[in-house]
């Protein structure tokens, strides 16, 4: 029987992209991995979040504030003064 320690997997440029863990270590982080898997990832999930954003009062307030700030800066710096 061969016992492996952690084995890192690198891409062709040597950048780490994965790791093989001993089962005990995997079991320790498994709940975090499962929780992360539940996060929206697909394009459809992202579009759904965008559709729901219109009902998020804090998001819409922040968006309004940012857009107002951009409008002020545009007037100040980019628009010709008359």
C-alpha positions in Angstrom: 0.0 0.0 0.0 1.3 3.5 -0.9 0.5 6.4 1.3 0.4 9.8 -0.5 0.9 13.1 1.2 -0.6 16.1 -0.5 0.1 16.1 -4.2 -0.2 19.3 -6.1 -1.4 19.4 -9.7 0.1 22.2 -11.9 -0.9 23.4 -15.3 1.6 23.6 -18.2 2.9 26.9 -16.8 3.6 25.5 -13.4 0.6 27.3 -11.7 -1.1 25.1 -9.1 -4.7 24.2 -10.2 -5.5 21.3 -7.9 -4.4 19.0 -5.1 -4.8 15.4 -4.1 -5.4 15.1 -0.4 -5.3 12.2 2.0 -8.9 11.1 2.8 -8.7 12.3 6.4 -7.9 15.8 5.2 -10.6 15.7 2.5 -13.2 14.7 5.1 -12.1 17.7 7.2 -12.8 20.2 4.3 -15.6 18.3 2.6 -18.4 20.5 4.2 -16.8 23.7 2.9 -16.5 22.2 -0.6 -20.2 21.2 -0.5 -21.2 24.6 0.6 -19.2 26.2 -2.1 -20.8 24.0 -4.7 -24.1 25.5 -3.8 -23.0 29.0 -4.8 -24.5 30.2 -8.1 -22.0 29.5 -10.9 -23.8 29.2 -14.2 -24.9 31.9 -16.6 -28.5 31.1 -15.8 -27.8 31.5 -12.0 -26.1 34.9 -12.7 -29.0 36.1 -14.8 -31.5 35.0 -12.1 -29.5 37.0 -9.5 -29.6 40.0 -11.8 -33.4 39.7 -12.2 -33.7 39.5 -8.4 -31.5 42.6 -7.8 -34.3 44.9 -8.8 -36.2 43.8 -5.6 -33.1 44.4 -3.4 -33.5 47.8 -1.8 -29.9 48.1 -0.6 -28.6 47.1 -4.0 -30.9 49.6 -5.9 -30.0 52.4 -3.5 -26.3 51.7 -3.9 -26.7 51.5 -7.7 -28.5 54.8 -7.8 -25.8 56.5 -5.7 -23.0 55.2 -7.9 -24.8 56.2 -11.1 -25.4 59.7 -9.6 -21.7 60.0 -8.8 -20.8 59.0 -12.3 -23.2 61.5 -13.8 -21.7 64.3 -11.6 -18.2 63.3 -12.7 -19.2 63.1 -16.4 -20.7 66.7 -16.2 -17.6 67.9 -14.4 -14.9 66.3 -16.6 -16.3 65.2 -19.9 -19.2 67.4 -20.9 -18.4 70.7 -22.5 -19.2 73.7 -20.3 -21.6 76.2 -21.8 
